[in-house]
Amino acid sequence: MLAKLRRFAERALIGDSVPALVRWGKLVPPSLVRSIQLGAFGEMVRYAARHQKFFGRKLREKGIDPGRVRRPEDLGDVFTTPEDLLRLPPEDFLCREPQVVFETTGTSGSPKRVYFGYDELEFAGRYEAAGLYQNGVRPGDRVVCTFDAGYWISGWVSFFACKQIGVFCSAIGKPRPEDFYSRLGGYRYNVIMADPTWLVSLSEIAEKRGVYPIKVIFAAGDRMTRAYRDYVERVWNAPVVLGYGSTEAGGGVGMECLRRDGYHLDEFNFLFETLDRDANGYGELVVTTLSRRTMPLVRYRTRDVTRFIEDRCACGITLRRVAPVKGRRDEMVVMGAGNMHPEIFEKVLDGVEGISDVWQVAVRQEGVRDVLEFRLELTNGVNPSAVEALVRKNLEARYPEVWANHLCGMYRIDFRFSPPGTHERGRKPKRLVDERKE
């Protein structure tokens, strides 16, 4: 009986309308979801073993027969990592001819490149559409998507999601908030999709000039603290719903419902694990793509630290949830400037004379604004203004995308200067710290 129900559910999940897909998310019992996942996981392992050089090589090295793999634990310590995507050529991961490529932000160095087929983008949009529909988006609404265009995937998937629902959508990239504000009323947008810090900048303008009727706001990309969300919701008198995903995963893998108590995961197209869990259940999130065939990723280590929320949400969706990301294992800080790594500031400060080798950069929060604060020790009686000017110049020249977000008002740059010997010697300080409060 379970096998028959599983086949029926699989057909429905692929072919039904978006409203029907939302209903299935509330009807399918967790045991059936797990059965569907494990069946698709075994199929993916066998597919990747045949068609992907990287994964096939991994299995041969470990002596693992893909035909005997039924669940993630059967793969032992076989994973795909961000470092693998940076170190190896794309051909090692491709299983069929790609039709489109997207990149991660790459602020830590070279970007990771992830390839897809057109069909996979449309299919990903279908499941984001279910999240939008669950949160009240309907034909007749007017959606504006301001996720950065460039080589990033979010805007494309969101556009296809709106197409699935049949809702009006402008996918316009990331404009300057003041330029967009003048069009908000003219096009009668009532649903906004944007980066959290961009939303803060837009909200500051609207608070002064006046707001327009907004039904719901969807945010993803940056970290959004409680203070930021409360501020945006107060200005627009509309709920802010957060999404979670990545370019590697192919866009969104989870979205809040209007109860906003964790991200509901897309368990029909991904299998999720957490590694090295602490006493509170927090561990590194690992994702296997179950539906992709161009560049599937088996047990991809996201570096994001979160935990599963085991109890069922009051909204009725049976799919599991994860808590907001607590941090990252690679020290990245997500803020208004983008995805910040210590290496960025090593390059920005390289060649700046008059500062010691003991420095730190902190991300603080002042009101609803992110602040990037350089904490530097001055030497040789150098003029602080000269140091500040050179650091700003280096940031603009070496990381123009980070500087562009500064010009858009996504964050503020500040400096704290101190005399030599102020900071502790004898051990290397943590270069990048996040001091924002939840």
N, C-alpha and C positions, 0 to 999 in steps of 0.2 A: 504493500500500500504506500509506504514512504517513497519507494522508487517511482511509482506512478505519479504521486503528488509532486515529486521533484521535477519530473519531465514536464508536467503541466506548468509548474511555476517557472521553469527556465524558458519555455516558449512564451509565456505571458510577459516575462521581464524583458524579453527582446522585442516583442511585437506590439504590446498594448500601448494605448495612449498614455500621455503623462499623468492625467488624473487617475487612471487605472494603476499606473506604476506606484503612485503615492498610496493608493488603497492597499496594494500588495505589501508595502512597507509596514503596514499595520496588521496584516493578516498572517504573514508567514511566520511560523514559530521559530525561535532561535535554533532549535535542533535541526530544522529543515534548512535554514540558512547555512549552518555549519556543514551539513551534508553537501549542499550545492558548492560551497567553497572548497571542500576537500576534493570533491570530484574534479572541479576545475583546476585545482592546484596540481593534482597528478597529471592531468592533461598538459598543463603548462610546462611542467618539468620535462615531460617526454618531448614536447615540441621544441623547447629551448635546447635540450640535449642534442637534438638532430640538426638544428638550424643555426644555433649561436655558437661561434667559436669559443668565446669566453666561458660560457657555462659548460659546454661540452668538455672543454679542457679541464675545468675544475673537477668535474665528476670523474674523469679518467685519472686525474692525479690522486683522488681520494679512494679510487676503486669502488665507486658507488654505481650500482645498476639503476638507471632511471626508471625501469619498469617495475622496480620494487619499492619506489618512493610513494607513500600514501599521505604523509603529513610532513610539516616542516622539520620536526625533530629527526626524521629519517635522513636529513641532509647534514646532520652534525654541525660542523663549523663552516659550512659553505655559505658564503654571503656575497652580495655585490655591494661595493662601497663607493662613496663619492670619489675617492682616490683612484679607484679602478677606471671610472669614466674620464678622469683627467689624464691618467697615465697611458691608457691604451687607445689605439685608433678606433674610430666609429665602426669600422668593418668588423671588429671583434664582437660587436653587440647586435649588429643588424641581422635580421632573419629573412627579410624580403626587401625589395626595392622601396626606398622611402619616397614620400611625396612632399614632405614639409619638415623643416627643422626649427627648433626653438632653443634658446640658450637660458641658462641661469644668469643672475646678475653679474657674476664674475668679479666682484669687488675684492676677492681674496687672491686674484691672479687670473689665469685663463678661465673662461666660462666653461661649464659643462654643456655639451651639445646633445640634445635628445631629439630623435627622429620619429615621425609618425606617418600614417597614411591618412588621406582625407576622411575615409570612413571612420577612423578611430577618433578624429576630432568631433565629428557629428555624433558618434556614439557617446563620447564623454559629455557632450552638451545635453544629451537626453537625461542623464542622471543629475546634472546640475539643475536642469529644468524641473525635476521632481522636487529638489530642495526649494527652488523659488516658488513653485506652486504651493507646496506645503506651508510656506510663509506668506501666502496671500496674493501673489502676483497672478493676474488674470488678463485675458484679452481685453483691450480697452485701456490698460495702463500704458504709460509711456516711460520707458527705461532709458537711462543714460549710463553708459559704462565708461568710466574714466581710468581704467587700468592702463598702465603704460603699454603702448603698442610695441614698437621696436621688435626685438626678437623674443619677447615674452609671450607666454601662452594664454594668460588669463583672459584677455579681452576676446580672443577668438572663441574660446570655449563658452564664455558668457554670451557671445553673439549667437552661437548655435543653440544655446539653451533657450534664448528668447524666441528663436525661430521655431523650436519644438512646441512652445506654448502658443505661438502665433501672436506675440505681443510686439508692439512698436519698440524698436531699439536703435539708439545711436551709440555705436562703439567708436569713440572719438579720440582715443589715446589719453594722455595726461596733459591737459591744458593748464595754463596758469589759472589759479582759482578766480582771480578778478576778471579774467577774460570769459571764463565759463559763466560766472554769476549773471552777466548781462544777457545770456541766452536762456537761462533757466526758466524764466517766466514766459518767454516768447515761444518756446517749444512745448510748454506745459508738461515738463517731466514731473512725474510723481514718485518715481523709484530711482534711487541713486546707487551706483556700485562704484566703490573707490577705495584707495588706500586710506588707512586711518588718519595719518598725519595730513594728507591732502584734505580730508574731511574737516579736520580741525581748522585749517586755514580758510576753507570755504565758509565754515560756520562763524568764524570771527568777522568775516565780511557781512554775512547775512544778519548777524546780531546787530550790526550798525545800520545797515541799509534796509533791512526787512526780509522776512522769510516768505516762501511760497508753500502751498499745501504739499506735503510729502507723506506718502503712505508708509513706506518702509525704506530703510537704508541697509545695504549690504556692504560689509567691509572685509578686506583680506589683504595680505601682503606684509604689512608692518605689525608690530605688537601694539595692541590697543589696551591701555590700562583702564581701570574702572573710572578714573577721573576723566579721561578722554571721552569714554563712552557716555558718561553722565552729562558731560558738557554738550556733546553733539545732540543727544536726545532732548536735552532741555531747550536748545535753540530751535530745533525743528519740530519738537513735539511729536516725534516719530521714533519707533523702535530701531535700534541698530542690531543687526544680525551678523554674526561673524562666521567666516568660512575658513577652512584649513586645507592647504594643499601645497603643491610644488610643481615645478616644470618637469622634474623627473617622473612624478606620478601621473603627469598628463593633465594638470589642472587641479580641480578640487577633489579631495577624498572625503571631506566631511563638512557639515554645516550645522549650525545651531537651529533649533526650532524657536518659536516665539517665547518659549519658557527660558531659553538661554542658559541652560545648565549642561554644558558640554557639547561637543561636536558629534552629531549623528553620522556614523561612518557608512560609506558605500561598500557594504560587505558583499554585494553581488559581483563587484568587479575588482575587489582587492581582498587579500588575506593579510591580516594584521597580527603582529606579535610585539611583545616588549621584552627586551633583554636586560639582564643584570638589574633586576628590580630591587629597590630598597624596601625598608620595613613598611613604607606607606604605599607600596605598589608602583612607585615611579621607576621607569626604565626607558631605555632607548627604543623608539618606535621603529619597527621593521615592516616593510611593505612589499608584498608580491603582487604584481599586476596580473590579473586573471584573464583579461579580455584582449590585451594588446598582442599583435603578431608582428609588427614592424621592428620594434626594439623593446621586447619585454624585459622586465627586471625581476629577477627571482631573489627574494629576501634582501631587498635594498635597505641598507642602514641609513636612516634619514638624519641621524645625529640629534634629532629632537627628543627631549625627555618629557614624557607624559605618563598617564596611567589610565587604565580602563575604568569606566564607571559601570559597575555591574548591575545595579538595580534598573528596572525598566522606567523610562521616562513617562511622566503623566500625560504627555501628548498622544501616547498610544503607539508610537513607532517602536517596533520590536528590535531594530538594529542596535548594536552596541554603540556606546559613546566613549570618547576619550575626553579627559580634562584639558583645559587650555595648556599649551606647551609651557613647561616650567623653566626650561633653559635648553642649552645645547652643549653637547659634549666637546665641541671644537672651539668654544669661547666666542662664537659669533654673537653679536648684539644686534637685534633688529630694531631699527628706529627710523625717524623721519629722514635721515640721510641715506638710508638704504641698509643693506646687510653689511655691518661693520666688523672687520677683523683686526687684530693687533698689527698684522703685516701692513695694512693700509697706512697706519700712522708711522711705522718705521720708515716707509718710503716718503711720506710727507715731511718728516723731520730730518731726513737725510740731507746733509749739506747746510743745515741751519747752524750758523756759528753763534757761539755765545750761550749755548745751553749744555748742561751736563748729560751724561748717558743714563741718568736716573730720571725717568719721566713717566707720566701716566695720563691716560685720557679717560674721562668719566662721562657717562651719559646720565644727565640729571633731568628732572622734571620741574618746571616752574609754571604753575597754573596748568594750562592745557598745552604747553609747548615743550618739546624736547630741546635740551641744551647739550651741545657737544663741548665739553670743557677740557682744554689742554692745561695740564698741570706740569709746569716746567721749572727747573732750577736754572737761574741765570749765572753766568760766569764772566769774568773779565770786564765787569762793569758795563756790559752791553745795554743798549737802550731797549726797553721792553717793546716800545712801539715798532722798532725795526724788526724785532723777532716776530711780532704779531703779523706785520705786513708780509713778511717772507713766508710764514706758515700758510697764510691765506692764499698767497700767490701759488705756492706749491700744490695746495689742495685743488685749486682751480685748474692748474695745468696738468696735474698727474691723474686726477680723478674728476673729469668734467661732469660725469653723471651725478656724483655726490654734490658737487658745487651747484649744479642745476637745481637740485632739490632745496639747497639753501636759498637760492634766488627766488624759488617758488614759496618760500616761507615755511617749509616743512620743519625746520629746526633753526636754532640760533647757535652761533659759535661764540665761545667765551674763553678767557684765559685766566689762569691763576699762577702768578710768578712768585718764586721764593728764592732766597739766597742759597748758595752751595752748601751741601751738608744737611739740608732740612730733612730730606727723606732718608729712611733707614738704609745703611750700607750693609754689605755682606751677603745679601741675597737679592735676587732679581725680583722687583715688584711685579704684581699683575699689571700688565700694560693697559688692558681695557676692562673697565668695570661698569656695571649697570646698577645705578643707585636709585632708579625709579621705584616707586611704591606701587603695589597692585591697586 
